[in-house]
Amino acid sequence: MRGRAIAVLAAVAVLAVAVDQIVKYLSTQHLTEGEPVRILGGLIYLSLLRNSGAAFSLGTGVTWVFPLITLVVVGWIVWMATRLRSVPWAIALGLVLGGALGNLTDRLFRAPGPFRGHVVDMISAFAPYGEKFAVFNIADSCLTVGVILAILLELTGRQRDGRRGVRAKEKAS
């Protein structure tokens, strides 16, 4: 089961990075900053932005910190993979890993330069420039879904080693 879980983690992470980078490429090629595209009746806007900060543009003055944090997260996930035997946990960790690597790629290879690169964001919900909610990208979505899935797995007693309900049984005794 360990080999299967690691294969799922790797496949999910690779797919997340690939989709994220393809969407970012298409966005930079076909969207123009300041000219949002309204879709789904205004539920979603495609608005090209380059974000030097984290979520909600926090930390714009310390861009170099984000790649370091990402490397710690990647290291933790690799360490977790050594005992991983659960496919649901593999999906959750693969989404987090893929999202982290997608944005790390921007930080390393986009202007203004390594460890200072701006992340490409393009999805805005309910308003064109993030007036109602932050403008985000596929990597951010993967991170968010992966973290929510991990929390749900934790709350339902699913263990990373494949065991189920161990915590619930421990509380009952």
N, C-alpha and C positions, 0 to 999 in steps of 0.2 A: 504493500500500500504506500510505503514511503516514496518509492520511485514514481508512482502515479501522481501523488500529491505534488512532488517537486516538478514533474513535467507539466502539470496543470498550472502551477504558480508561474513557471517560466513562459508558458504559452500565453497566459493572460497578460503578463507583463509586456511581452514582445508585441502582442496585438494592441495593447493600450498605447504603447509608445508609437507604434506605426500609425495607428489611426490619428493620434494627436498630431504627429508631425506632418502627415498628409493634409489634415484639415488646416493646420497653421500655414503650410505652403500655399494651399489653395486660397486661403484668406488673404495672405500677403500679395498674391498675384491678381486677385479678382475684386478685392474690396479696397475702398479708398477711405483713409482716415477722414472723419468729419462728414461722411456720406453713408449713414446707416441704411441697411436694407430691411424693410418691414416684411415679416412673414407670419403666417398663421394668424392673420387679422390683428397683428400688433402684440400678440402674446410673446413673440420672440423677435428680436432685432439682431441683425448681424452688423456689429460695429467694430471695426478694426481699431484696437488700442494696443499700445506697448506699455507694459506695466513694469516699473523698476522695483516695486515693492512686493509685499505678500498680498494675501486676501484683503480686499477693500483698500488696496494701495498703502497698507501699513508698512512702515520701515523703509521708505524710499531712500533714505540716506545711508542705509547700511546693507545695500544689495549684496555685498560680498559674504554676509553671514548666511544667506539662504542656501548657497551651494554646500557650505560646511554642515548645516543642519541636515540637508538632504543626504549627504554622505554618511552621517550617523544613522539616519533612518534606513538607508540601504544596507549598511553593515548589520543593523539589528535584524532586518528581515532575512538576510543571508544566514545569520546565526540561528534564527527561529527555524529556518528551513532544515537545519540539521536534525531536528526532532519532529518535523512536520509529517503527519500521517493522515490528515483530514483534508478531503477535497474541498469542502466549503471554506475552511480556513485558507487553503491554497488560493482559492478564488479571491477572498478578501485581501490577503497579503499580495497577491499578484496585481490587483487593482491599485493598491497603495504604492507598490513598487513601480508599476508602469506610470502612474501619475507623477510620482516623484522624479523618475528619470526623464519623463517628457518635459517637465519644467526645468530640470537641471540642464538638459540639452540646450534650451534657450539661454540659460544663465551663462553657459560656457561658450556658446558659439554665435550668439547674436550680438549686435551692437549695443552698447559701446565697446564691449570687449569681454575677455574671459573673467568670470566671477562677478561681472557687473552687467551682463547682458540682460536686456529687457524681455520679459515673457510676453508672447503674443496672446492676447485675449480677443474674443470676437463674439461671444454669445451674451446677449443682454435680455433679461426677462422683463416684460411689461413696459419698458421704456428704452429709448435708443442708447442712452449713455450711462446706464447704471443708476438712474435716479431712484428706482424702486428696489433694486437688488444689484449686487456686484456684477460686473462684466467678467466672464470666466471663459475657460477653454475646456477641451476634452480631458486634458490631464487633471484639471481641478475637479471635474465631474468624477473621474475614476477615483481620485483620492477620497472624495466625499462619500461615494457609494461604498468603497472599500472599508472606510472607517465605520460607517453605519452598519455594514454587514458584520464587521468584527465585534462591534458592541452587541449586536443581536445574538451572535454566536456565543459570546461570553455570558450574556444574560440568560440564555437558554441552556447553559451548562455544557455546550459542546467544547471539547478540549482539542487543542492543536495536535495531540497525539492520537486522535480518533475516538477517544472514550466519550461517552455521553452521560450527562446527568450526575457526574461525580460530586459536584458541589452540592446539588440538591440532596443527595444521599448523605453527605457529610453533615449538612445542617439538620437533618432529621434525627441523627444519632446523638 
